[in-house]
């Protein structure tokens, strides 16, 4: 299988590069793409940068130029209760928290002519859950919402909070939308660095950012070795 991995941060990507056999480097449209093999899979890794546009561009490159058959996007996220700091979240559904085309009779969070939710392939979900269980990694699964804003209170999420999202971040739904449109499977995994609205949220983010990025890389390696 040809697998594209979009890492949110450089130190997360660097840990993944240690796993690649026959490492090669390619420059394309301002990105550096690292390629090699893991467990007989062809793997392509890049650091996307923050936000939906960066995530969309990175996903498009991995699919169109490197023929990725599966996109894995990992990174940290803000948790929404009952999520707690250091939780691992599998995104079974992804949607936007900052798209509003209701004037055209679409639902909040829905891009016109696209589904409101982008859902993981159920067969892939089973494989990933088996992999995490084998690695003794506890996890939650559910809705992740994405938007181009660091969320520090529940107020900006008032239109989606009744859907009980477990996490909010800035890239996942864009990755899922591009992959879905291209007919490619996607896997979005998030690691909770901070919980929205807690007095310690900002401090928690900076305390756990590095730790959870490393955890992210370790779990991605486990998945690659068990797919």
PAGUGU-784385 format. One line per 10 residues: their letters; for each residue x, z, y of N, C-alpha, C. Coordinates in steps of 0.05 Angstrom, whole numbers, plus 5000, padded with zeros to 4 digits. Each point is the difference from the previous one (the first is absolute). Example, Ala and Ser with C-alpha at 12.3 -4.5 7.8 and 13.67 -1.06 7.14 Angstrom:
<pts>
AS> 5264/5156/4886/4982/5000/5024/5018/5000/5024  4993/4986/5021/5016/5001/5024/4985/5014/5022
</pts>
This chain:
<pts>
XXXXXXXXXX> 5017/5000/4976/4983/5000/5024/5018/5000/5025  4990/4986/5021/5014/5000/5026/4986/5020/5018  5014/5021/5008/4988/5022/5015/5013/5002/5028  4983/5000/5020/5009/5004/5028/4995/5028/5008  5020/5014/5011/4997/5027/5009/5005/5002/5030  4980/5011/5014/5002/5004/5028/5005/5029/5006  5024/5007/5009/5007/5027/5006/4995/5005/5030  4991/5024/5006/4994/5006/5028/5025/5007/5016  5020/5012/4986/5023/5011/5014/5026/4992/4985  5021/4999/5016/5026/4990/4989/5010/5018/4978
XXXXXXXXXX> 4999/5027/5003/5011/5017/4980/4985/4999/4974  4974/4994/5002/4984/4996/4976/5009/4974/4985  5004/4979/5016/5009/4975/4989/5027/5003/4987  5018/5014/5013/5028/5003/4990/5000/5013/4972  4982/5019/4996/4999/5013/4974/4990/4981/4978  4982/4982/5008/4990/4981/4981/5021/4979/4993  5017/4993/5019/5020/4980/4996/5020/5008/4978  5004/5027/4997/5018/5010/4980/4991/4992/4972  4975/4994/4996/4989/4993/4974/5003/4970/4993  5005/4984/5020/5000/4971/4995/5026/4991/4986
XXXXXXXXXX> 4996/4984/4979/5023/4987/4986/5003/4972/5011  5025/4991/5004/5007/4974/5011/4988/4997/5028  5006/5019/5017/4989/5001/5027/5009/4976/5017  4980/4987/5013/5006/4978/5018/4985/5006/5026  5009/4986/5022/4989/5005/5026/4993/4973/5013  4975/4999/5012/4991/4975/5012/4989/5007/5028  5006/4984/5020/4989/5003/5027/4977/4980/5003  4977/5010/5011/4978/4982/5005/4982/5011/5022  4997/4984/5021/4983/5007/5023/5005/5028/5011  5025/5007/5002/5007/5026/5011/5000/5023/4980
XXXXXXXXXX> 4992/4995/4976/5001/5020/4979/5024/4996/4982  5009/5022/4988/5020/4999/4979/4985/5008/4974  5000/4981/4981/4987/5005/4974/5021/5003/4979  4999/5022/4986/5018/5007/4978/4986/4993/4973  5015/4987/4983/4987/4993/4974/5019/5008/4977  4988/5004/4977/5014/5007/4976/4980/5004/4977  5008/5013/4979/4982/5005/4978/4999/5030/4993  4977/5008/4992/4995/5027/4990/4982/4998/4976  5009/5010/4977/4983/5000/4976/4989/4972/4994  5017/4980/5003/4994/4972/4995/4981/4988/5020
XXXXXXXXXX> 4992/5015/5021/4984/4989/5022/5018/4989/5022  4993/4977/5012/5013/4991/5024/4988/5015/5024  5018/5014/5015/4990/5017/5021/5012/4991/5027  4983/5000/5020/5007/4993/5027/4992/5022/5019  5019/5011/5016/4995/5023/5016/5006/4994/5029  4982/5008/5018/5006/4998/5029/4988/5024/5014  5012/5006/5023/4989/5020/5018/4983/4986/5021  4974/5006/5001/4982/4985/5016/5000/5007/5029  5005/5026/5007/4995/5009/5027/4971/5011/5001  4994/5013/5021/4974/5014/5002/4978/4981/5011
XXXXXXXXXX> 4976/5005/4991/4977/4987/5012/4989/4977/4983  4976/4992/5006/4986/4980/4984/5012/4973/5001  5009/4991/5023/5012/4973/5002/5026/4999/4984  5017/5020/5002/5025/5000/4984/4993/5000/4970  4980/5016/4993/4993/5001/4971/4989/4974/4990  4984/4987/5017/4988/4974/4992/5022/4979/4997  5019/4999/5019/5021/4981/4999/5017/5004/4975  5007/5025/4994/5017/5006/4977/4986/4992/4974  4974/5006/4998/4985/4992/4976/4999/4970/4997  4995/4986/5022/4999/4971/4999/5026/4988/4990
XXXXXXXXXX> 5022/5010/5011/5027/4990/4992/5005/5004/4970  4994/5024/4990/5004/5006/4972/4984/4983/4981  4975/4993/5009/4983/4984/4983/5007/4970/5003  5003/4990/5025/5003/4971/5004/5028/4991/4994  5020/5016/5007/5028/4991/4997/5014/5010/4975  4990/5022/4988/5012/5011/4977/4981/5002/4976  4977/4989/5003/4980/4998/4978/4994/5026/4986  4998/5022/5016/4993/5026/4989/4973/4999/4987  4998/5012/4977/4974/5001/4985/4987/5028/5003  5015/5019/5010/4990/5027/5006/5015/5010/5024
XXXXXXXXXX> 4985/5011/5019/5011/5013/5024/4997/5030/4998  5022/5014/5002/4999/5029/5000/5008/5009/5028  4983/5016/5013/5006/5011/5027/4999/5030/4998  5023/5012/5006/5002/5029/4999/5007/5011/5027  4997/5026/5003/5007/5013/5026/4984/5025/5004  5005/5012/5024/4986/5025/5006/4975/4995/5016  4983/5020/5001/4974/4997/5014/4991/5028/5009  4981/4999/5019/4987/5024/5008/4977/5007/4981  4998/5024/4991/4980/5008/4982/4974/5008/5014  4978/4996/4986/4973/5008/5010/4989/5019/4979
XXXXXXXXXX> 4992/5024/5008/4990/5020/4982/4980/4988/4981  5003/5005/4973/5015/5022/4987/5029/4993/4993  5011/4978/5010/5028/4994/4995/5018/5021/5013  5022/5005/4987/5019/5020/5010/5028/4987/5002  5017/5013/5016/5028/4991/5003/5013/4998/4972  5014/4978/4996/5015/4993/4976/4982/4988/4978  4974/4997/5005/4983/4987/4980/5008/4971/4997  4996/4989/4976/5004/4972/4994/4972/4987/4998  4996/4978/5015/4974/4988/5001/5002/4971/4990  4984/4992/4980/4997/4972/4993/4976/4989/5015
XXXXXXXXXX> 5005/4978/5014/4978/4988/5015/4983/4982/4981  4977/5010/4991/4982/4984/4984/4984/4981/5017  4995/5008/5025/4987/4983/5020/5015/5003/5026  5002/4978/5015/5012/5000/5026/4981/4988/5021  4999/5012/5024/4984/4988/5021/5014/5007/5027  4991/4986/5021/5011/5006/5027/4984/5022/5014  5014/5016/5016/4987/5020/5016/4998/4992/5029  5009/4975/5007/5000/4992/5028/4989/4972/5004  4984/4990/4981/4988/4974/5003/4970/5004/5005  4989/4988/5021/4972/5003/5007/4988/4974/5008
XXXXXXXXXX> 4987/4986/4981/4986/4975/5006/4970/5004/4995  4990/5024/5005/4971/5005/4995/4982/4984/5017  5009/4991/5023/4984/4983/5018/4993/4974/4986  5016/4992/4980/4995/4975/4984/4987/5007/4973  4989/5024/4998/4986/5009/4976/5018/5005/4976  5025/5007/5005/5018/5009/4979/5001/5030/5000  5009/5012/4978/5002/5029/4999/5025/5009/5014  5000/5025/5010/5024/5011/5012/5024/4999/4981  5023/4990/5009/5023/4998/4983/5003/4974/4986  4980/4982/5003/5000/4975/4985/5009/4977/5018
XXXXXXXXXX> 5020/4986/4991/5009/4975/5014/4979/4979/4993  4991/4985/5020/4980/4979/4995/5008/4981/4977  4981/4995/4983/5003/4982/4977/5019/5011/4978  5006/5026/5002/5017/5013/4980/4984/5024/4989  5006/5010/4976/4986/5024/4991/5007/5024/5017  4983/5019/5001/5006/5025/5014/5022/5016/4986  4999/5000/4973/5020/5014/4985/5016/4980/4983  5026/5006/4998/5017/4985/4982/5007/5018/4977  4995/4992/4975/5001/5018/4977/5022/4992/4981  5014/5020/4989/5021/4995/4981/4989/4989/4974
XXXXXXXXXX> 5015/4983/4987/4992/4989/4974/4998/5024/4980  4977/5004/4988/4996/5023/4982/5020/5002/4977  5008/4977/4990/5020/5000/4978/5027/5010/5010  5008/4992/5025/5024/5010/5012/4999/5030/5005  4977/5009/5009/4996/5029/5005/5004/5016/4975  4990/4990/4977/5004/5014/4975/5030/5002/4993  5015/4978/5004/5029/5000/4994/5015/5020/5018  4993/5000/5025/5014/5017/5020/4994/5029/4993  4975/5007/4994/4994/5028/4994/5014/5009/4975  5003/4982/4980/5015/5007/4976/5029/5005/5006
XXXXXXXXXX> 5011/4983/5018/5028/5003/5008/5005/5027/5014  4982/5007/5019/5003/5025/5014/4996/5024/4982  4981/4998/4982/4996/5022/4980/5025/5003/4983  5012/4978/4991/5024/5001/4984/5023/5013/5014  5001/4996/5027/5021/5012/5016/4993/5028/5010  4977/5011/4991/4991/5026/5008/4996/5003/5030  4989/4978/5012/4995/5000/5029/4970/5004/5004  4992/5021/5014/4972/5005/5006/4992/4981/5023  4975/4991/5000/4991/4981/5020/4970/5003/5004  4991/4989/5023/4972/4997/5006/4995/4970/5004
XXXXXXXXXX> 4976/4991/4997/4993/4972/5003/4975/4997/5017  5000/4980/5017/4976/4997/5017/5006/4981/5024  4984/5003/5020/5001/4982/5024/5023/5008/5018  5015/4979/5009/5020/5003/5021/4992/4981/5023  5001/5011/5025/4993/4983/5023/5024/4995/5017  5000/4976/5013/5024/4991/5015/4992/4992/5028  5018/5005/5019/4997/4991/5027/5025/5003/5016  5002/4986/5022/5025/5000/5016/5001/5023/5019  4998/5024/4989/5002/5024/5017/5007/5024/4983  5019/5017/5010/5006/5025/4987/4976/5019/5005
XXXXXXXXXX> 4987/5009/4980/4976/5016/5002/5007/5030/5001  4992/5014/5021/5007/5028/5002/4975/5018/5002  4976/4988/4998/4975/5015/4999/4980/4984/4985  4979/5013/4991/4979/4986/4985/4983/4982/5017  4999/5005/5026/4983/4985/5018/5002/4969/4997  5025/4988/4999/5001/4971/4997/4990/4990/4973  4996/5018/4982/4990/4992/4973/4971/5005/4996  4985/5007/5022/4972/5008/4997/4983/4979/4988  5007/4974/5003/4983/4979/4988/5004/4996/4970  5022/5012/4989/5006/4996/4972/5001/5026/4984
XXXXXXXXXX> 4998/5022/5014/5005/5026/4987/4979/5006/4978  4975/4989/5003/4980/5005/4980/5006/4986/4974  5018/4981/5000/5009/4986/4976/5020/5015/4984  5009/5023/5011/5018/5019/4987/5028/4988/4994  5013/4988/5020/5027/4990/4995/5019/5023/4995  5020/4994/4984/5020/5021/4993/5025/4999/5018  5004/4977/5013/5024/4996/5016/4996/4978/5021  5016/5002/5021/5000/4979/5020/5029/4992/5007  5005/4974/5004/5026/4990/5006/4998/4974/5014  5022/4984/5001/5000/4977/5019/5005/4973/4986
XXXXXXXXXX> 5002/4999/4974/5007/4975/4987/4983/4992/4976  4990/5019/4984/4990/4994/4973/4978/4980/4999  4980/5002/5018/4977/4981/4998/5009/4972/5007  5019/4997/5018/5010/4973/5007/5014/4988/4976  5015/5015/4985/5013/4991/4976/4978/4991/4980  4980/5017/4997/4978/4995/4980/4985/4975/5008  4995/4996/5026/4984/4977/5009/5015/4974/4994  5026/4999/5007/5016/4976/4995/5002/4994/4970  5005/5021/4985/5003/4996/4971/4974/4991/4987  4978/5012/5009/4974/4992/4989/4993/4971/5006
XXXXXXXXXX> 5005/4992/5025/4995/4973/5008/5017/4980/4984  5024/5008/4993/5018/4983/4985/4996/5001/4970  4982/5018/4991/4995/5003/4972/5022/5014/4985  5013/5019/5013/5023/5015/4989/4992/5029/4998  5008/5013/4978/4994/5029/4997/5017/5016/5020  4989/5023/5008/5015/5018/5018/4997/5029/4990  5020/5015/5008/5000/5029/4994/5009/5015/5025  4983/5017/5011/5006/5016/5023/5002/5029/4992  5024/5012/5003/5003/5028/4994/5011/5014/5025  4987/5023/5007/5008/5015/5023/5007/5028/4993
XXXXXXXXXX> 5018/5012/5016/5010/5027/4996/4995/5015/5025  4985/5022/4998/4990/5014/5023/5022/5016/5013  5007/4992/5025/5021/5015/5015/4988/5020/5019  4975/4996/5007/4986/5018/5020/4970/4998/4996  4986/5020/5009/4971/5000/4997/4987/4999/5027  4982/4980/5004/4988/4995/5026/4986/5025/5011  5007/5007/5025/4986/5021/5014/5011/5028/4997  5019/5004/4981/5012/5026/4997/5018/5006/5024  5002/5025/5009/5017/5006/5022/5030/4993/4995  5007/5000/4975/5028/4994/4992/5005/4971/4994
XXXXXXXXXX> 4980/4982/5006/5002/4972/4990/5026/4986/5008  5007/5001/5025/5023/4985/5010/5025/5012/4987  5002/5027/5000/5023/5013/4987/5002/4993/4971  4977/5000/4986/5000/4993/4971/5010/4971/4996  4991/4982/5018/5008/4972/4997/5031/4998/5000  5013/5012/5019/5029/4998/5002/5014/5015/4978  4987/5022/4991/5012/5015/4978/4999/4985/4974  4977/4987/4994/4996/4987/4974/5006/4970/4999  5004/4988/5023/5004/4971/5001/5022/4991/4981  5023/5012/5002/5023/4991/4983/4995/5007/4971
XXXXXXXXXX> 4990/5025/4995/4995/5009/4972/4980/4982/4986  4978/4993/5014/4979/4984/4987/5008/4971/4997  5018/4990/5018/5010/4973/4996/5017/4998/4975  5016/5021/4995/5016/5001/4976/4982/5002/4975  4979/5016/5002/4981/5003/4978/4986/4973/4994  4994/4986/5022/4988/4974/4998/5017/4981/4984  5026/4999/5006/5019/4982/4986/5002/5008/4970  5001/5025/4994/5002/5009/4972/4975/4992/4984  4977/5003/5012/4975/4993/4986/4998/4969/4997  5009/4985/5020/5000/4971/4997/5018/4992/4977
XXXXXXX> 5023/5012/4998/5019/4994/4978/4987/5006/4973  4985/5022/4999/4987/5007/4975/4979/4979/4992  4985/4991/5020/4980/4979/4994/5013/4974/4991  5022/4992/5013/5013/4975/4992/5010/5002/4971  5009/5024/4992/5011/5003/4974/4979/5003/4978  4974/5002/5009/4979/5004/4980/4979/4978/5001  5003/4981/5018/4980/4978/5000/5004/4982/4977
</pts>
